[in-house]
């Protein structure tokens, strides 16, 4: 079971990349005409849970449709991964953005069951297309960080910086072929 929760660590980010969700808005979005329907979202989550690559998402998703799809998937994921713990920024490096056919960073949600204690054992085949990378978690003291005007004001609102190993799963068959709205 622990391998599944660590696998979920990157699902929000991976789905954000694939759906082209570069928005920093709240994760709850109203249903839109191009939003994936419940059957398609359930299939994506089923593939994720079965650790098999999912079909690439439709290429004609608008940003609004992508946000709606992400919201639906995150609601289902929260049902199996616990309460919201925070958010993940992804594709923050231009070289990685190019690899995933986008031009801007994306975000995804992290849930409590996705974060494991140091020393946890994880199945090497934890996902459909598993990877590993060094990463950092930044814990924020308060919402006052949103009003920061300088780097020093941002740092004053950081409670902790925690190194960790992220185990992302690329989730779909061909991530670079997923086209993100621009």
Residue pairs with C-beta under 8 A, 6 or more apart in sequence:
2 116
2 120
2 121
2 122
2 123
3 122
3 123
3 125
3 126
4 49
4 126
5 81
5 113
5 114
5 116
6 114
6 116
6 120
6 122
6 126
6 167
7 48
7 51
7 126
7 127
7 130
7 167
7 169
8 77
8 80
8 81
8 111
8 113
8 114
9 88
9 110
9 114
9 115
9 166
9 167
9 168
10 88
10 90
10 108
10 131
10 166
10 167
10 168
10 169
11 48
11 73
11 77
11 108
11 169
11 171
12 70
12 74
12 77
12 87
12 88
12 107
12 108
12 109
12 110
13 88
13 89
13 90
13 91
13 106
13 107
13 108
13 168
14 90
14 108
14 168
14 169
14 170
14 171
14 172
14 175
15 21
15 44
15 69
15 70
15 73
15 74
15 108
15 171
16 22
16 70
16 90
16 106
16 107
16 108
17 90
17 91
17 100
17 102
17 106
17 175
17 178
17 180
18 56
18 57
18 171
18 172
18 175
18 178
18 180
19 57
19 61
19 65
19 66
19 67
19 69
19 70
19 178
19 180
20 61
20 63
20 66
20 102
20 106
20 178
20 179
20 180
20 181
20 182
21 63
21 66
21 67
21 70
21 106
21 107
21 108
21 180
22 63
22 102
22 104
22 105
22 106
22 107
22 180
22 181
23 63
23 67
23 107
24 107
25 67
27 70
27 71
27 74
27 109
28 71
29 64
29 67
29 68
29 70
29 71
30 68
31 68
32 62
32 64
32 65
32 68
33 65
34 58
34 60
34 61
34 62
34 64
34 65
34 68
35 65
35 68
35 69
35 72
36 44
36 57
36 58
36 65
36 68
36 69
36 72
38 72
41 69
41 72
41 73
41 76
42 76
43 54
44 54
44 57
44 73
44 171
45 73
45 76
45 77
47 53
47 54
47 55
47 128
47 171
48 54
48 128
48 169
48 171
49 80
51 125
51 126
51 127
51 128
51 169
52 128
53 128
53 129
53 170
53 171
53 172
53 173
54 128
54 171
54 172
54 173
55 172
55 173
56 172
56 173
56 174
56 175
56 177
56 178
57 69
57 172
57 178
59 178
59 179
61 69
61 181
62 181
63 181
66 180
66 181
70 108
74 108
74 109
77 109
77 111
78 84
78 109
78 111
80 113
81 111
81 112
81 113
81 114
82 111
82 112
82 113
82 114
83 111
83 112
84 109
84 110
84 111
84 112
85 110
85 111
85 112
85 114
85 115
86 109
86 110
86 137
86 139
87 107
87 108
87 109
87 110
88 107
88 108
88 109
88 110
89 105
89 106
89 107
90 105
90 106
90 107
90 108
91 97
91 100
91 102
91 104
91 105
91 106
92 105
97 103
97 104
97 105
99 176
100 175
100 176
100 178
100 180
101 176
101 177
101 178
101 179
101 180
102 180
102 182
103 180
103 182
104 182
106 180
115 137
116 122
122 167
124 130
126 167
126 169
127 167
127 168
127 169
127 170
127 171
128 169
128 170
128 171
129 169
129 170
129 171
129 172
129 175
130 167
130 168
130 169
131 167
131 168
131 169
131 170
132 165
132 166
132 167
132 168
133 165
133 166
133 168
134 163
134 165
134 166
135 163
135 164
135 165
135 166
136 161
136 162
136 163
136 164
137 160
137 161
137 162
137 164
138 158
138 160
138 161
138 162
139 158
139 159
139 160
139 161
139 162
140 157
140 158
140 159
141 157
141 158
141 159
142 157
144 157
145 154
145 157
145 158
147 153
148 154
148 156
148 157
172 178
